[in-house]
Amino acid sequence: LKREQEERAQKEKVKAEVEAKKEENKAVVNVRKMYQKLHTAQPESFEKAKEELYAVIKQHQKQLGNQYTMVHNEADKLVEGTEKRLEYDKLLAELADLVDIAEAKADLIKEATALLRKDATEDITMNAFHAALATAENNYKETEVAIIACKDFVQKHGLMDTKDPAKMQVRPTLMKLMARTTECGKAAKVVLQDAQSAEGLVARRIAAKQAIDEDGKLFAKYDPGKKGFWDNEAVVAFAKGEYSFELP
């Protein structure tokens, strides 16, 4: 009889331990359900998500049993990681502003060189060309400074560090911003070089236009009646007026 009682007591103990373990695991699951709120938390929702997480841990403290310390430490690390992630999100927002500035500077190069491109059709003088080119070159220097500011910002805050899990979370956004910075620099250089190489073409275009204008003035000089052609009288007048030559 005594042996039966001991066996019964042992079975009840094992059953109680199994039930307790089930309760522990159930409590752990309930706590971890709150983790997603922190994973997706933004600055305005972070504090509330953190409070709710610790409230759930406290609520299930008894059921967590031996896993309470493990779960609490796990939550602490998650909170710390989320705080870092939000800090890096803020830094990336500042970096995005710097990239916007660099791109705006590059856009000014396009504006300054609108009349300098090889496919430009509007008239421009060489003085205006050189003035616009000087403006574009100055804008390019400012673009370079803005791009350097972006790279210095990334280096200063160690945003390329691959050992920090929180930084790895924001890395895709960082890489997109850095790609924009690189593309901005390349595009600005191409636009400026295109404008610089157009100087000879623009000079020839201006010379050709001047020649056409001078020919037109000369033609109009001996076509006072605006007939659109020179008659014999006009040809005689042209030869005499321009070359002091008397036609028979």
KANORDA-V699935 format. One record per backbone hydrogen bond with DSSP energy under -0.5 kcal/mol. NH is the residue of the N-H (numbers start at 1). CO is the residue of the C=O. If there is no record, write none. Layout:
# KANORDA-V699935
NH:CO
NH:CO
This chain:
# KANORDA-V699935
5:1
6:2
7:3
8:4
9:5
10:6
11:7
12:8
13:9
14:10
15:11
16:12
17:13
18:14
19:15
20:16
21:17
22:18
23:19
24:20
25:21
26:22
27:23
28:24
29:25
30:26
31:27
32:28
33:29
34:31
35:32
36:32
37:34
38:34
38:35
39:35
40:36
41:38
45:42
46:42
47:43
49:45
50:46
51:47
52:48
53:49
54:50
55:51
56:52
57:53
58:54
59:55
60:56
61:58
64:60
65:61
65:62
67:64
68:65
71:67
72:68
73:69
74:70
75:71
76:72
77:73
78:74
79:75
80:76
81:77
82:78
83:79
84:80
85:81
86:82
87:83
88:84
89:85
90:86
91:87
92:88
93:89
94:90
95:91
96:92
97:93
98:94
99:95
100:96
101:97
102:98
103:99
104:100
105:101
106:102
107:103
108:104
109:105
110:106
111:107
112:108
113:109
114:111
116:113
117:113
120:117
129:125
130:126
131:127
132:128
133:129
134:130
135:131
136:132
137:133
138:134
139:135
140:136
141:137
142:138
143:139
144:140
145:141
146:142
147:143
148:144
149:145
150:146
151:147
152:148
153:149
154:150
155:151
156:152
157:153
158:155
159:154
161:158
165:163
168:164
169:165
170:166
174:170
175:171
176:172
177:173
178:174
179:175
180:176
181:177
182:178
183:179
184:180
185:181
186:182
187:183
188:184
189:185
190:186
191:187
192:188
193:189
194:190
195:191
196:192
197:193
198:194
198:195
199:196
202:198
203:199
204:200
205:201
206:202
207:203
208:204
209:205
210:206
211:207
212:208
213:209
214:210
215:211
216:212
217:213
218:214
219:215
220:216
221:217
222:218
222:219
223:220
226:223
231:229
235:231
236:232
237:233
238:234
239:235
240:236
241:237
242:238
243:238
243:239
244:240
245:239
247:245
